[in-house]
Amino acid sequence: MPVKKKDTDRALVLLEEYCKKLRKPEEQQLKKAIRKVMGIFKSSLFQALLDIQEFYEVTLLNSQKSYEQKIEEANEVAEKWEKTTSPAKGQENLQKSQEHSVLRAVSNQN
């Protein structure tokens, strides 16, 4: 059975409700492990996988859609993820640039 975004959203709500019930000291490790799972569900990679699966099933496998519609929807998905990942890439590039600046400064001191 394919997993949909609404299913993962509902799963996150259920996990959060379950975590709220874990109050005893011996339950804290379980709570921490569940929160780790929740973090994975919320990650952009997991969301991207859901988008890919949904795009494949809803768009590409739909024989009612024309090639033009499929192209348009493929471009929409691509644009969405380009916008989503651009800030992260920008931050990553900024961090690398800062690291190189520090290395240059250290090597110039020697």
QUISUL-V667025 format. One record per residue. N is the residue number from 1. RES is the residue in three letters. PSI is psi in radians with two decimals (none if undefined). OMEGA is omega as a letter, one per 20 degrees, with the letter a starting at -180 (none if undefined). Layout:
N|RES|PSI|OMEGA / N|RES|PSI|OMEGA
//
This chain:
1|MET|2.19|a / 2|PRO|2.55|r / 3|VAL|2.32|r / 4|LYS|2.82|r / 5|LYS|-0.73|a / 6|LYS|-0.55|r / 7|ASP|-0.72|r / 8|THR|-0.63|r / 9|ASP|-0.76|r / 10|ARG|-0.71|r / 11|ALA|-0.70|r / 12|LEU|-0.71|r / 13|VAL|-0.79|r / 14|LEU|-0.73|r / 15|LEU|-0.70|r / 16|GLU|-0.76|r / 17|GLU|-0.72|r / 18|TYR|-0.75|r / 19|CYS|-0.64|a / 20|LYS|-0.45|a / 21|LYS|-0.25|a / 22|LEU|1.70|a / 23|ARG|-0.40|a / 24|LYS|2.60|r / 25|PRO|-0.69|a / 26|GLU|-0.20|r / 27|GLU|-0.07|a / 28|GLN|-0.57|r / 29|GLN|-0.70|r / 30|LEU|-0.75|r / 31|LYS|-0.76|r / 32|LYS|-0.74|r / 33|ALA|-0.71|r / 34|ILE|-0.71|r / 35|ARG|-0.57|r / 36|LYS|-0.77|r / 37|VAL|-0.75|r / 38|MET|-0.68|r / 39|GLY|-0.68|r / 40|ILE|-0.77|r / 41|PHE|-0.58|a / 42|LYS|-0.20|a / 43|SER|2.67|a / 44|SER|-0.55|r / 45|LEU|-0.80|r / 46|PHE|-0.74|r / 47|GLN|-0.65|r / 48|ALA|-0.72|r / 49|LEU|-0.71|r / 50|LEU|-0.75|r / 51|ASP|-0.73|r / 52|ILE|-0.82|a / 53|GLN|-0.79|r / 54|GLU|-0.76|r / 55|PHE|-0.79|a / 56|TYR|-0.85|a / 57|GLU|-0.78|a / 58|VAL|-0.59|a / 59|THR|-1.06|a / 60|LEU|-0.66|a / 61|LEU|-0.09|a / 62|ASN|1.86|a / 63|SER|-0.21|r / 64|GLN|-0.30|a / 65|LYS|2.45|r / 66|SER|2.90|r / 67|TYR|-0.62|r / 68|GLU|-0.75|r / 69|GLN|-0.72|r / 70|LYS|-0.70|r / 71|ILE|-0.81|a / 72|GLU|-0.80|a / 73|GLU|-0.62|r / 74|ALA|-0.75|r / 75|ASN|-0.65|r / 76|GLU|-0.77|r / 77|VAL|-0.77|a / 78|ALA|-0.78|r / 79|GLU|-0.71|r / 80|LYS|-0.82|a / 81|TRP|-0.46|r / 82|GLU|-0.72|r / 83|LYS|-0.67|a / 84|THR|-0.71|a / 85|THR|-0.31|a / 86|SER|-0.84|r / 87|PRO|-0.66|r / 88|ALA|-0.75|r / 89|LYS|-0.69|r / 90|GLY|-0.75|r / 91|GLN|-0.72|r / 92|GLU|-0.77|r / 93|ASN|-0.68|r / 94|LEU|-0.77|a / 95|GLN|-0.78|r / 96|LYS|-0.71|r / 97|SER|-0.74|r / 98|GLN|-0.70|r / 99|GLU|-0.75|r / 100|HIS|-0.67|r / 101|SER|-0.73|r / 102|VAL|-0.77|r / 103|LEU|-0.72|r / 104|ARG|-0.74|a / 105|ALA|-0.72|r / 106|VAL|-0.77|a / 107|SER|-0.55|r / 108|ASN|-0.48|r / 109|GLN|-0.45|a / 110|ASN|none|none
//
